[in-house]
Structures are given as C-alpha cells and as structure tokens.
Amino acid sequence: MDGNLEALFRPKSIAVIGASEKPGKIGYAVMKNLVEYGYDGKIYPINIKGVEIEINGRKFKSYRSILDVPDEIDMAVIVVPAKFVPQVVEEAGKKGVKVLPIISSGFGELGEEGKKVERQIVEIAHKYGMRILGPNIFGVVYTPAKMNATFGPTDVMPGSLALISQSGALGIALMGWTILEKVGLSAVVSVGNKSDIDDADLLEFFKTDDNTKAILIYMEGVKDGRRFMEVAKEVSKEKPIIIIKAGRSERGAKAAASHTGSLAGADSIYTAAFKQSGVLRALTIGEAFDWARTLSNLPEPEGENLVILTNGGGIGVMATDAAEEEGLHLYDDLDELRVFANHMPPFGSYKNPVDLTGMAGAESYEGAVRDALANPNMHSIAVLYCQTAVLDPRDLAKIVIREYNESGRKKPLVVAIVGGIEAKEAIDMLNEEGIPAYPEPERAIKALAALYRWSRWKARQRRE
Ligand code: ACO
C-alpha cells in the first residue's frame, strides 16, 4: 500500500469529483488552489453536469464521470454530498485510482448510521486497492510537488515541517497562521475521521520523506493506540514528532468524542506513552510551533554547552532562568569565554550569559556570533537582542543569517529579538531563512530545550 501514500503526496494526475464552476463552492476552491499553487500534473474536474470550469482564465473541460477520463488518475479528491460518495468511490475504484481524499462531511461524526456508511466506503476502496483520507477533511498539501488540494489558504510557505490535523477548522486556521508567522511546511494533511489512512500511516511516509524534518500533529484521539506508539517510537529515532493532544480534561474528552468521534482515552496514558515513544507533547498551539521551528530547521547539538549572547542584562537573566528551568547547561569555561571580551567595552561581561552591553553594534554581534559558531566546545547558541538605536534589528538579522550560513549551520542557533516593528521584521527575515527567531527570550530557550529533549531521548535509545 506504500504506493498509495506516494500518490497522496506526489500524484501525477488529480481528479476533483464535484468540481464546480461557481466561486464560493468548495469544489471550485479546491480547483483554484491546485491551479494557483502551481501543481503541474494533470487536473481533471469531474462534474455531473459536464460544465466548463474557468480558473484565472484557464479553461478546464469537465467529465461527467471519472470513468470518462481518457487518462490514468492517481488521486481523486471527493467533494460531492455524502449520499453520492459510495457511488463515486466505486467508480474511482473501477478507474484504478490509488488514493481518495474525501472532503465531504456527514459520516462517522454523525453517529452509528454514518459510521456504517463510512465502513462501507472503506470496504469499497480496499476492494480496489485504494486508500481513503478522511472523510470530513479540508484536503492535503505537499509543497515540494506544489500541490495544494485543499479549500484552505493558498500561499503555504515551503519548508520542512509536516503538519497533520484531526480538526478541520483548526487545521485551516493553522495553515493561514503558518503563512503569517513564516513557518515553512513540507505538507499539511487533514485526517478528519481517519476511516482508513491514520496518523501512523502518515508518520511512516514522513519518516522516509527527505523533504520533511519534523512532524507536528494536532490529535484528539487514536484508534489503534498500540500501533501508533510503536510507529511513533521508530519515527522519533529519525525525526522529531510534536503532538498537541487535545481532550486533556474529562469534559474536553467528551467534546472530542462528538467532534471527530474520537475516543480520547485517559490522558495520563497518552502522556506516558508519548514520553516512552520520544514524542514531544506541547500543551498549546504557540508552544508546538515554537518547538517546530527549531526542530524542523536546526541540527542536533553535539554537546550540552549553551552560550547566550545578549546586549541586555535583563533578557540575558530571563533566558538564563529559562535555561536552568529547562535543564540546559550554560557553558562556564572562563578561559574560553574570554574570547568575547574582544567584542565588548570594558564594562561588558564575558561570563555566560555574555553581555555585549547596550553599546553593542553590528561589529560586536558579528564578532561574538562568529567566535561562538567557530568554537567546538560551544555546542548551542542563543542570540538575544533588545532593540536600541545603535543597531537596526534587521541588520542584526542579516549578520546572523550570513554568519550562520557561512559556518555551515552545524550547531543549533536560536534568536530572540525584543522590540517594535523593525524587531518583528527582523524575526520574519530570520524565520524565512530557517533560523528560529522569537519575540521573547524564554520562547527561544524553551524551543532549544525541546531540541535537546529529543536529542537526549535518541541518545538514550542508542545506549539501551
Ligand atoms: N459526480 C460529479 N459531480 C457531482 C456529483 C457526482 N456524482 N454529484 C454532484 N456533483 C456536482 C454538483 O453538480 C456540484 O457542481 P455545480 O456547482 O456545478 O452544480 C458539485 O458537484 C458539488 O455538489 P453540490 O450538490 O452542489 O454540493 P455542495 O458543493 O453544496 O457540497 C460538499 C458538497 C462540500 C462535499 C458538502 O456536502 C460537504 O460535505 N460540506 C462539508 C465539507 C467540510 O466541511 N469538510 C470538513 C472540512 S474541515 C472543516 O471543518 C473546516
């Protein structure tokens, strides 16, 4: 069945069953996203009335049935009302389609009757060797193939994080949020009711996908917990997995049951199982993406020695507190740290956190960042900056980008810039370059700590 997952992310041709010529309908939005995001495989709209569909001046002839298409079809996105789904699944099977993302709602989430139909369509699909994604989903994106088969936002920023969401509305919202926050994605997968393809199948795909470095899952529940944990453990040995598992409280769990039909299970069991499998559990969306930036972009540290470079004593202290709380070790070999004295006035402090002082300008940061990157005993770096009139934060961003790239990106480096509009622009510049940057020092340190936690877990696995 591996080929089916391959077809979900790199289909050579896509049919949209229920494609519409009317803007505002989901069957139109999916067509529009496919075209606008630049998918260059073949697109075949299927519309029972055989209407012509025009997207940005490009005209598509539609077929009344998928069986009429004079070509092979790898993936068929289904956007017809639930009552027509069994029939179009049967036709897709006859056509030899490999995978079916079913956007339509109105199945298992409605109760027993819906579950029965859901099982039926899975049976039909399996009879023909097809796999189903969904139903009750917003679609799938794979940025390396320039494929956006969703009715969510169009301009997903390409990157190395795969995002899997069990919630539709939240998943769509997060897609938009990642664009705003400059989080680069390799894939977005809406799993909805998980009637067939589930998180474990997707993890197996992403484990060997060269375009994905980390995986973030919003989850309400898993159907086969044992398999999920086994697969998650194997994948965690290669790539980090971050999970937001909702339904922690008793009442939250009940809400999850009526939302996606998930049996949430006792939360403590999930916590223990995640820990054992090397999965990093985030409690909020913000925390999950903070970690994801670091985990999907940075190499693992080769040792425990963290160096904090700052122009402000205050944020240096706050970052140090966060580092202590998170079990990170501040490097304290004064003989080696003395090198930073070259980049500060006499009243600066080269003790870690290294205080370059409020006078620190471009040269100070450039020299300090370069020395920290070059020293093999300094294993990870946090560059902190409080915006002053001495150095435009965007210039600092340029320095960090250049120095980090020239060093070959061999050790983790995170940035926190506290300030106004220019600080925000500098943060965006860094994130666009895959250098995790945050508006608060603690967030940078905690994200680095997540990378350390995963890396240490991996090292323990190798020893055991
Ligand atoms: N074969 C081919 N085309 C067909 C067929 C068929 N068997 N049956 C209908 N069509 C055509 C229709 O003619 C229509 O095209 P038209 O606009 O040119 O007339 C198109 O397919 C769609 O059919 P409609 O009956 O108009 O259905 P509509 O677009 O209103 O709704 C949908 C379909 C979107 C699948 C709806 O039933 C549904 O399930 N909506 C919920 C989707 C959803 O929210 N999913 C979860 C996402 S995540 C979240 O929560 C945000």
Residues whose N, C-alpha, C, O or C-beta is under 5 A from the ligand:
A	BS01	ACO	I17 G18 A19 S20 E21 K22 K25 I26 G27 I46 N47 I48 R64 V79 V80 P81 A82 F84 I103 S104 S105 N136 I137 F138 G168 A169
